[in-house]
Amino acid sequence: MPTSTPPQPPTSRTAALAAWLQAFWPAAQALSTREKFRASTGAALGILFSAVLAGWTLAGHGAEGQALLAAALVAPLGASAVLVFAVPSSPLAQPWSVVGGNTVSALVGVACARWVPHAGMAAALAVGLAIAAMLALRCLHPPGGASALLMVLGGHHDFAYALQPVMLDSALLVAAGLLYNQLTGRPWPQAHRQAAQAPATPGAHLTRHDLDAALAHYNQLVDVNPDDLQALLQYAEAAAYQRTLGELRCADVMSPSPAVARADMPLRQAWATMRERRVKALPVVDRQQHLVGIVTVADFMRQVDLDAHEGLGWHLRALLRRGTQRRPAGERTVGEIMTRQVRVASSDRLLIDLVPVFSDGGHRHIPIIDAGRRVVGIITQSDLIRALYDNVRR
């Protein structure tokens, strides 16, 4: 008897269509209102600065008003202003990109307008050759494509037009950008450093060499300064670290209800407890479970005369045998050798706060106490390392 395959739920074409349409919706901009105001104001002032000075150079040529402005400014300068003032950290917005990109592209456009008879072919060649020239000269600038196309559409056959107004406008805009960006706290231009020159950030997992290797594998232009991209990724890494490990509390990692000792407990009993529980420290408490000290393997070792010729095991056994000759009053107790100054932490304390305590303070065991200073747990170096390892694996 043939078995029937249970019907599979149909794929939601509506959900797929919604996801596809959502890709057309613009992403939110992580910019403050102040930064938006700074960028838009700077662009307006930059264009005004260029228009006034470029128009001044053309004064006396008979043009005035709208005609003078049209002769003084080129339209691609508006796109350049967006880059210079809104995204000054972009490699496409650096001074050489602005001046070189616009000027070289205009020269290419003039050449195509003069020597290619077909207008459509001239326009296509102008944009394509302009991009190739900008890439070769390391001055890729998106408005440069518009500059090349403008030369063809405007019928400009004089190479001098690429110098004035195109190069002049670009240089004036760069001068305005240098002044305005510096005054408003946006260092410009952005210094470019090779991987070998970039300083390594202490404690960072991501290095500039790693970033350059990833960019080489990506094999596409990224509109972000590599130094800014590295800083951005390292900040994201730190934020993720803070989000995971930074939210852990001591109560999440500690060993609860640890084995404890009393100050009057014989050393033999304390040592036996440590071996039985396979621990290297016992918090010492009073009758109300209040912490009064801690006894560790190191405390036992300090009681041993290591300069003598006998072995360490012999000295430990001798220490623990003391007082066994039916003289209970002579038997040594935990209170005699314990450490009374103990570094503690509350159960609700952030675990990340204990990292310097373990790494720099030399501590290996941190008793965890509640509000009444009663021992509720203990955190060891192993507990901390395990928590860090689990955080890295996420």
Secondary structure, DSSP 8 states (H G I E B T S, - for coil): ------------HHHHHHHHHHTTS-------HHHHHHHHHHHHHHHHHHHHHHHHHTTTSS--THHHHHHH--THHHHHHHHHHH-TTSGGGSHHHHHHHHHHHHHHHHHHHHH--SHHHHHHHHHHHHHHHHHHTT---HHHHHHHHHHHHTT---THHIIIIIIHHHHHHHHHHHHHHHHTT---S-----TTTS---TT-S--HHHHHHHHHHHTS--SS-HHHHHHHHHHHHHHHHHHHGGG-BHHHHSEES---EETTSBHHHHHHHHHHHT-SEEEEE-TT-BEEEEEEHHHHHHTS-TTSSS-HHHHHHHHHHTTTTT-GGGS-BHHHH-B-S---EETTSBGGGGHHHHHTT--SEEEEE-TTSBEEEEEEHHHHHHHHHHHHH-
